[in-house]
Amino acid sequence: MKKIIALGVCFITANFLLAHEFWLQPEKFIYQQGENVNATFLVGENFTGENWTGNRQRIKSLQLHLGSDVDDIADLIGDEKGDSIQLMVMNEGTVMMTFNNHNSFIELEAQKFTDYLKEDGLEDAINYREQNGEKDSIGREFYQRSVKTIFQVGKKYTDVYKKETGLPIDILLQSNPYELKKNGAIKTKILFQGKALKNALCKIWHRYNDKTTMQELSTDSNGELSIEVEPTGRWMVSTVKMVRLQNDSKAQWQSYWGSATWGYY
């Protein structure tokens, strides 16, 4: 589709800890038609972050979605250090950018691994370790990120925000956040490998006037939850799914981290 113009893509390195959130953040979320879009890959706490350590070799997929069209933009990324991906969107509409990276590996001493499992509500993994005599064992894990950001170009609203993308963790808003003109609820559905992610702990982040608030909600039996949103600042929904690996010589666990961001400036 000839609806974007690539201006440049780059990354810079930063220290990384597994328990930090990872997200895509445009410098703003509302654009005029033909205006430059600059989106940064961030990792950090409290919905404030530093640039991710990464380059083209770390990326499994990077795509831009506008209507039914999809552009693969991963090949725009080289090995040079930098901090953002720059695009020019030529058509009006609600736009979504999605990212998935190849597995990385981490090894943590037993207590640190347990602490991080508790922080992210991964009770199934905690219970498994306790029931199988692994509570005092080192945690070895593969992990990957499935993230998206949704932004608005011009005044035409489209439904790309609820499109299934095939990301391992797929966070689907059920109404357009840019049509929200006053405080209201946005229903959200979360999929894991194409199926509803039930009883998953989700963190709802709101950053406004240099202050961050966060609340924790869990998905229901249909993988859904309702988020109370005010149309100010920027928002993020994040969650993680942990899967036990069998007969892997390097790691016992595989985690999938997901996030979706949008905003009102």
C-alpha positions as a Markdown table, in Angstrom:
| # | Residue | x | y | z |
|---|---|---|---|---|
| 1 | Met | 0.0 | 0.0 | 0.0 |
| 2 | Lys | 1.4 | 3.4 | -0.9 |
| 3 | Lys | 0.0 | 5.2 | 2.2 |
| 4 | Ile | 3.2 | 5.8 | 4.1 |
| 5 | Ile | 6.6 | 7.4 | 3.4 |
| 6 | Ala | 9.5 | 6.0 | 5.4 |
| 7 | Leu | 11.8 | 8.7 | 6.7 |
| 8 | Gly | 14.2 | 6.7 | 8.8 |
| 9 | Val | 14.5 | 4.0 | 11.5 |
| 10 | Cys | 17.0 | 3.5 | 14.3 |
| 11 | Phe | 17.6 | 2.4 | 17.9 |
| 12 | Ile | 19.9 | 3.1 | 20.8 |
| 13 | Thr | 20.9 | 0.8 | 23.6 |
| 14 | Ala | 19.8 | 0.9 | 27.2 |
| 15 | Asn | 20.0 | -1.3 | 30.3 |
| 16 | Phe | 17.1 | -3.8 | 30.4 |
| 17 | Leu | 15.4 | -5.7 | 33.2 |
| 18 | Leu | 12.8 | -8.3 | 32.4 |
| 19 | Ala | 10.2 | -7.0 | 34.9 |
| 20 | His | 10.0 | -3.6 | 33.1 |
| 21 | Glu | 7.2 | -2.8 | 30.8 |
| 22 | Phe | 7.9 | -2.4 | 27.1 |
| 23 | Trp | 5.9 | -0.3 | 24.8 |
| 24 | Leu | 5.6 | 1.7 | 21.5 |
| 25 | Gln | 5.2 | 5.4 | 22.1 |
| 26 | Pro | 4.7 | 8.0 | 19.3 |
| 27 | Glu | 5.9 | 11.5 | 20.2 |
| 28 | Lys | 2.2 | 12.4 | 20.0 |
| 29 | Phe | -0.9 | 10.4 | 19.1 |
| 30 | Ile | -3.0 | 12.8 | 17.0 |
| 31 | Tyr | -1.7 | 13.9 | 13.6 |
| 32 | Gln | -2.7 | 15.8 | 10.5 |
| 33 | Gln | -2.7 | 14.0 | 7.2 |
| 34 | Gly | 0.9 | 13.9 | 5.8 |
| 35 | Glu | 2.5 | 14.8 | 9.1 |
| 36 | Asn | 5.6 | 13.0 | 10.3 |
| 37 | Val | 5.1 | 10.2 | 12.9 |
| 38 | Asn | 8.0 | 9.4 | 15.2 |
| 39 | Ala | 7.5 | 6.4 | 17.4 |
| 40 | Thr | 10.0 | 5.2 | 20.0 |
| 41 | Phe | 10.5 | 1.7 | 21.5 |
| 42 | Leu | 10.7 | 2.2 | 25.3 |
| 43 | Val | 11.3 | 0.0 | 28.3 |
| 44 | Gly | 11.0 | 1.1 | 31.9 |
| 45 | Glu | 8.8 | 1.5 | 35.0 |
| 46 | Asn | 6.0 | 3.8 | 36.0 |
| 47 | Phe | 5.1 | 4.4 | 32.2 |
| 48 | Thr | 8.4 | 6.3 | 31.8 |
| 49 | Gly | 11.2 | 4.7 | 29.9 |
| 50 | Glu | 14.5 | 4.5 | 28.1 |
| 51 | Asn | 15.2 | 3.3 | 24.6 |
| 52 | Trp | 15.2 | -0.4 | 24.1 |
| 53 | Thr | 18.4 | -2.3 | 23.2 |
| 54 | Gly | 17.8 | -3.7 | 19.8 |
| 55 | Asn | 18.3 | -3.7 | 16.0 |
| 56 | Arg | 16.9 | -5.4 | 12.9 |
| 57 | Gln | 18.2 | -8.8 | 14.0 |
| 58 | Arg | 16.0 | -8.7 | 17.2 |
| 59 | Ile | 12.8 | -8.0 | 15.3 |
| 60 | Lys | 10.5 | -10.7 | 14.2 |
| 61 | Ser | 7.8 | -8.4 | 12.8 |
| 62 | Leu | 7.1 | -4.7 | 12.6 |
| 63 | Gln | 4.0 | -3.7 | 10.7 |
| 64 | Leu | 1.8 | -0.7 | 10.0 |
| 65 | His | -2.0 | -1.3 | 9.8 |
| 66 | Leu | -4.3 | 1.2 | 8.1 |
| 67 | Gly | -7.8 | -0.1 | 7.3 |
| 68 | Ser | -7.4 | -3.6 | 5.7 |
| 69 | Asp | -3.9 | -2.8 | 4.4 |
| 70 | Val | -0.7 | -3.8 | 6.1 |
| 71 | Asp | 2.8 | -2.6 | 5.4 |
| 72 | Asp | 5.8 | -4.6 | 6.6 |
| 73 | Ile | 8.3 | -1.9 | 7.8 |
| 74 | Ala | 10.8 | -4.1 | 9.6 |
| 75 | Asp | 13.2 | -4.0 | 6.6 |
| 76 | Leu | 13.6 | -0.2 | 7.2 |
| 77 | Ile | 15.6 | -0.9 | 10.3 |
| 78 | Gly | 19.4 | -1.3 | 10.1 |
| 79 | Asp | 22.1 | -2.1 | 12.6 |
| 80 | Glu | 22.9 | 1.6 | 13.3 |
| 81 | Lys | 22.2 | 3.0 | 16.8 |
| 82 | Gly | 19.3 | 5.4 | 17.1 |
| 83 | Asp | 16.0 | 5.9 | 18.9 |
| 84 | Ser | 12.9 | 6.0 | 16.7 |
| 85 | Ile | 11.0 | 4.9 | 13.6 |
| 86 | Gln | 9.8 | 7.8 | 11.5 |
| 87 | Leu | 6.9 | 7.6 | 9.0 |
| 88 | Met | 4.7 | 9.9 | 7.1 |
| 89 | Val | 1.1 | 8.6 | 6.8 |
| 90 | Met | -0.6 | 10.0 | 3.7 |
| 91 | Asn | -4.1 | 8.8 | 4.3 |
| 92 | Glu | -6.6 | 9.8 | 7.0 |
| 93 | Gly | -7.7 | 7.2 | 9.5 |
| 94 | Thr | -7.0 | 5.4 | 12.8 |
| 95 | Val | -3.6 | 3.7 | 12.5 |
| 96 | Met | -2.0 | 0.8 | 14.3 |
| 97 | Met | 1.7 | -0.1 | 14.5 |
| 98 | Thr | 2.6 | -3.6 | 15.8 |
| 99 | Phe | 5.9 | -5.2 | 16.9 |
| 100 | Asn | 7.0 | -8.7 | 17.9 |
| 101 | Asn | 10.6 | -9.6 | 18.7 |
| 102 | His | 12.6 | -12.9 | 18.6 |
| 103 | Asn | 13.1 | -14.7 | 21.9 |
| 104 | Ser | 15.6 | -13.5 | 24.4 |
| 105 | Phe | 16.9 | -15.5 | 27.4 |
| 106 | Ile | 17.2 | -14.6 | 31.1 |
| 107 | Glu | 18.4 | -16.5 | 34.2 |
| 108 | Leu | 17.5 | -15.3 | 37.7 |
| 109 | Glu | 18.3 | -16.6 | 41.1 |
| 110 | Ala | 15.4 | -18.4 | 42.8 |
| 111 | Gln | 14.1 | -15.6 | 45.1 |
| 112 | Lys | 14.4 | -12.9 | 42.4 |
| 113 | Phe | 12.5 | -15.1 | 40.0 |
| 114 | Thr | 9.8 | -15.7 | 42.5 |
| 115 | Asp | 9.5 | -12.0 | 43.3 |
| 116 | Tyr | 9.0 | -11.1 | 39.6 |
| 117 | Leu | 6.4 | -13.8 | 39.2 |
| 118 | Lys | 4.5 | -12.4 | 42.1 |
| 119 | Glu | 4.8 | -8.8 | 40.8 |
| 120 | Asp | 3.1 | -9.8 | 37.5 |
| 121 | Gly | 0.5 | -12.1 | 39.0 |
| 122 | Leu | 1.9 | -15.3 | 37.5 |
| 123 | Glu | 0.3 | -17.6 | 40.1 |
| 124 | Asp | 0.3 | -20.6 | 37.9 |
| 125 | Ala | 4.1 | -20.5 | 37.6 |
| 126 | Ile | 4.5 | -19.9 | 41.3 |
| 127 | Asn | 2.3 | -22.9 | 42.1 |
| 128 | Tyr | 4.0 | -25.1 | 39.6 |
| 129 | Arg | 7.4 | -24.3 | 41.1 |
| 130 | Glu | 6.2 | -25.0 | 44.7 |
| 131 | Gln | 4.4 | -28.2 | 43.8 |
| 132 | Asn | 7.4 | -29.6 | 41.8 |
| 133 | Gly | 10.2 | -28.8 | 44.2 |
| 134 | Glu | 11.5 | -25.9 | 42.1 |
| 135 | Lys | 10.9 | -23.1 | 44.6 |
| 136 | Asp | 14.6 | -22.8 | 45.4 |
| 137 | Ser | 15.8 | -23.4 | 41.9 |
| 138 | Ile | 17.2 | -20.8 | 39.4 |
| 139 | Gly | 14.6 | -19.5 | 37.0 |
| 140 | Arg | 15.6 | -19.9 | 33.3 |
| 141 | Glu | 13.3 | -18.3 | 30.8 |
| 142 | Phe | 12.8 | -17.3 | 27.2 |
| 143 | Tyr | 10.8 | -14.1 | 26.7 |
| 144 | Gln | 9.4 | -12.0 | 23.9 |
| 145 | Arg | 7.3 | -8.9 | 23.4 |
| 146 | Ser | 4.1 | -8.3 | 21.5 |
| 147 | Val | 3.2 | -4.6 | 21.5 |
| 148 | Lys | 1.1 | -2.2 | 19.5 |
| 149 | Thr | 0.3 | 1.5 | 19.5 |
| 150 | Ile | -2.8 | 3.1 | 18.1 |
| 151 | Phe | -2.8 | 6.7 | 16.8 |
| 152 | Gln | -5.1 | 9.0 | 14.8 |
| 153 | Val | -4.4 | 10.7 | 11.5 |
| 154 | Gly | -7.0 | 13.4 | 10.5 |
| 155 | Lys | -10.7 | 13.2 | 11.3 |
| 156 | Lys | -11.6 | 9.9 | 9.7 |
| 157 | Tyr | -12.2 | 7.1 | 12.3 |
| 158 | Thr | -11.7 | 3.5 | 11.3 |
| 159 | Asp | -11.9 | 0.2 | 13.2 |
| 160 | Val | -8.3 | -1.0 | 12.9 |
| 161 | Tyr | -8.0 | -0.9 | 16.7 |
| 162 | Lys | -10.0 | -4.1 | 17.1 |
| 163 | Lys | -8.3 | -6.0 | 14.2 |
| 164 | Glu | -6.7 | -9.3 | 15.2 |
| 165 | Thr | -3.0 | -9.1 | 14.3 |
| 166 | Gly | -1.6 | -12.6 | 15.0 |
| 167 | Leu | 0.6 | -11.3 | 17.8 |
| 168 | Pro | 1.1 | -14.0 | 20.5 |
| 169 | Ile | -0.5 | -11.5 | 23.0 |
| 170 | Asp | -3.1 | -9.5 | 21.1 |
| 171 | Ile | -4.8 | -6.7 | 23.0 |
| 172 | Leu | -7.9 | -5.6 | 21.1 |
| 173 | Leu | -9.8 | -2.5 | 22.1 |
| 174 | Gln | -13.5 | -2.9 | 21.3 |
| 175 | Ser | -14.2 | 0.8 | 20.6 |
| 176 | Asn | -12.2 | 3.6 | 19.0 |
| 177 | Pro | -10.4 | 5.5 | 21.8 |
| 178 | Tyr | -10.3 | 8.6 | 19.6 |
| 179 | Glu | -14.1 | 8.8 | 19.4 |
| 180 | Leu | -14.2 | 9.1 | 23.2 |
| 181 | Lys | -14.9 | 12.8 | 23.9 |
| 182 | Lys | -15.6 | 12.4 | 27.7 |
| 183 | Asn | -14.9 | 9.9 | 30.4 |
| 184 | Gly | -16.2 | 6.5 | 29.5 |
| 185 | Ala | -15.5 | 2.8 | 29.4 |
| 186 | Ile | -13.5 | 1.0 | 26.7 |
| 187 | Lys | -14.1 | -2.7 | 26.6 |
| 188 | Thr | -11.0 | -4.7 | 25.8 |
| 189 | Lys | -10.4 | -8.3 | 24.7 |
| 190 | Ile | -7.1 | -10.1 | 25.1 |
| 191 | Leu | -6.0 | -13.1 | 23.0 |
| 192 | Phe | -3.2 | -15.5 | 23.6 |
| 193 | Gln | -2.2 | -17.3 | 20.4 |
| 194 | Gly | -5.6 | -16.5 | 19.0 |
| 195 | Lys | -7.7 | -17.6 | 22.0 |
| 196 | Ala | -9.2 | -15.7 | 24.9 |
| 197 | Leu | -6.7 | -15.1 | 27.7 |
| 198 | Lys | -8.8 | -15.9 | 30.8 |
| 199 | Asn | -8.1 | -14.6 | 34.3 |
| 200 | Ala | -5.1 | -12.7 | 33.3 |
| 201 | Leu | -3.8 | -9.9 | 35.5 |
| 202 | Cys | -3.6 | -6.6 | 33.4 |
| 203 | Lys | -2.1 | -3.3 | 34.4 |
| 204 | Ile | -3.9 | -0.2 | 33.2 |
| 205 | Trp | -1.5 | 2.8 | 33.0 |
| 206 | His | -2.4 | 6.5 | 32.6 |
| 207 | Arg | 0.3 | 9.2 | 32.3 |
| 208 | Tyr | -0.9 | 12.8 | 32.5 |
| 209 | Asn | 0.8 | 16.1 | 33.7 |
| 210 | Asp | 4.0 | 14.1 | 34.5 |
| 211 | Lys | 2.1 | 11.8 | 36.9 |
| 212 | Thr | 1.4 | 8.1 | 36.4 |
| 213 | Thr | -1.5 | 6.1 | 37.9 |
| 214 | Met | -1.9 | 2.4 | 37.6 |
| 215 | Gln | -4.7 | 0.0 | 38.4 |
| 216 | Glu | -4.8 | -3.8 | 38.1 |
| 217 | Leu | -7.7 | -5.6 | 36.6 |
| 218 | Ser | -8.2 | -9.2 | 35.5 |
| 219 | Thr | -9.8 | -10.6 | 32.4 |
| 220 | Asp | -13.0 | -12.6 | 32.7 |
| 221 | Ser | -13.8 | -16.0 | 31.3 |
| 222 | Asn | -14.0 | -14.5 | 27.8 |
| 223 | Gly | -10.7 | -12.7 | 28.1 |
| 224 | Glu | -12.4 | -9.4 | 28.4 |
| 225 | Leu | -12.2 | -6.4 | 30.8 |
| 226 | Ser | -13.7 | -2.9 | 30.9 |
| 227 | Ile | -11.4 | 0.1 | 31.3 |
| 228 | Glu | -12.6 | 3.5 | 32.6 |
| 229 | Val | -10.8 | 6.0 | 30.4 |
| 230 | Glu | -10.6 | 9.8 | 30.4 |
| 231 | Pro | -9.5 | 11.4 | 27.2 |
| 232 | Thr | -6.3 | 13.0 | 28.5 |
| 233 | Gly | -2.6 | 12.1 | 28.4 |
| 234 | Arg | -1.5 | 8.6 | 27.3 |
| 235 | Trp | -2.7 | 5.2 | 28.2 |
| 236 | Met | -1.3 | 1.6 | 28.2 |
| 237 | Val | -2.7 | -1.8 | 28.8 |
| 238 | Ser | -0.1 | -4.5 | 29.6 |
| 239 | Thr | -0.2 | -8.1 | 30.5 |
| 240 | Val | 2.0 | -11.3 | 30.5 |
| 241 | Lys | 1.5 | -15.0 | 29.9 |
| 242 | Met | 3.9 | -17.6 | 31.2 |
| 243 | Val | 4.1 | -21.1 | 29.7 |
| 244 | Arg | 6.0 | -24.1 | 31.1 |
| 245 | Leu | 8.4 | -25.6 | 28.6 |
| 246 | Gln | 9.0 | -29.4 | 28.3 |
| 247 | Asn | 12.3 | -31.0 | 27.4 |
| 248 | Asp | 14.1 | -27.8 | 26.7 |
| 249 | Ser | 17.8 | -28.0 | 27.7 |
| 250 | Lys | 18.2 | -24.3 | 28.3 |
| 251 | Ala | 15.0 | -22.9 | 29.8 |
| 252 | Gln | 12.0 | -24.1 | 31.8 |
| 253 | Trp | 9.7 | -21.2 | 30.9 |
| 254 | Gln | 8.5 | -19.1 | 28.0 |
| 255 | Ser | 6.9 | -15.8 | 28.7 |
| 256 | Tyr | 4.9 | -13.5 | 26.3 |
| 257 | Trp | 4.6 | -9.9 | 27.2 |
| 258 | Gly | 2.0 | -7.7 | 25.6 |
| 259 | Ser | 1.1 | -4.0 | 25.6 |
| 260 | Ala | -1.1 | -1.5 | 23.7 |
| 261 | Thr | -0.8 | 2.3 | 23.9 |
| 262 | Trp | -2.9 | 5.2 | 22.8 |
| 263 | Gly | -3.2 | 8.9 | 23.8 |
| 264 | Tyr | -4.9 | 12.3 | 23.5 |
| 265 | Tyr | -2.3 | 14.8 | 22.4 |
